[in-house]
């Protein structure tokens, strides 16, 4: 969510939704920032990778750490576009152990 905060312009929005279905607990984050190109959506999980043209002071570890943590708990993380077609939508799912 910190990436959404840093990359969404003033006046933009960040929506966070937490819910569950029969199989998983789900966290969804959608912002109105610049998004991540489809070509970069898998690469941004690589350590030290930063998309071209992204301004900032980070070193490209944030999403790699998130994905590692999600995977260790048996979850998945996917990146895509928001329903409006702009910004980024992140969906994290953790399996329910009933």
N, C-alpha and C positions, 0 to 999 in steps of 0.2 A: 504494500500500500504506500510505502514511502516513495517508491518510484513514481506512482501516480501523482503524488503531491508535488514532486519536483518537476514533472514534465507537463502538468496541466497548467495552462496559462491563467492569469488572474481572471476571475469571472467564470471559469470552467467549473465542471462538477466531477465529483468522485462518489459513486454509489457503491455501498457495500451491502451484500445480502447474505445471510446465513440461514440455511434451511436443511432439511433432510428428506430423503425418500426412503423406500423400503431397504435400499442397499447401502446408502452412503450419507455421510454428513458433507454438506457442500458449502463452500465459501466462494462467492462471486464478487469480483471487483470490476467495475466499469468506469472508465474516465473519458473525458473529452479532450485528452491530450493528442499528440501527433500520432500515436499508435506505433506499431512495429510492423514493418513490411512483411508480407508472407514469406519472402526469401530468408528473412532474419529470425523468424519465430523459433526455429530450433537452435540456431547458433547462439542466441542470447543466453542460453543455458550453459554454454561453454565458459569455463573459467577465463577471465581476463578479456573476454570478447565484448566489444562495444560497437554498436551499429554506426556506420558512417554518418557523419553529419549530426551526431548527438552531442550536444554541449553538456558539460557538467564536470564534476571533479571526481567522480567515482572511478574505480579501477576495474569494473566489470565482474565483480564477484557476487553481488547480491542475488541475482536470479539463480546462479549456480548453487549457492547455499540453500536457497528456498527449495529448489528441485531435489537436492540431496536429502533434505530433511523430510520433505513430503514422501519421497520414495522409501526412506527408512521406516516410515509408518504405514507402508503399503498403499499409499495414495497415488494420485495422478494430478498433474497440472497441465492445463492447456491454455494456449493463447489464441485469441481471435479478435474479430471486430465486434464492436457494440451493435446492438439492434439498429441503431441510427446509421451505422456504416462509417462512423468516425471514432477515433479514439481506440482504446484497447479494452478488451474484456478478458479477464483472467478467471479461470474456473479451477478450483482445487477441490478434489473429492477424496475423502477418507472412508474406507469401508467400515460399516458398522459391524461390530462383533457382538452379536446377540446370543 
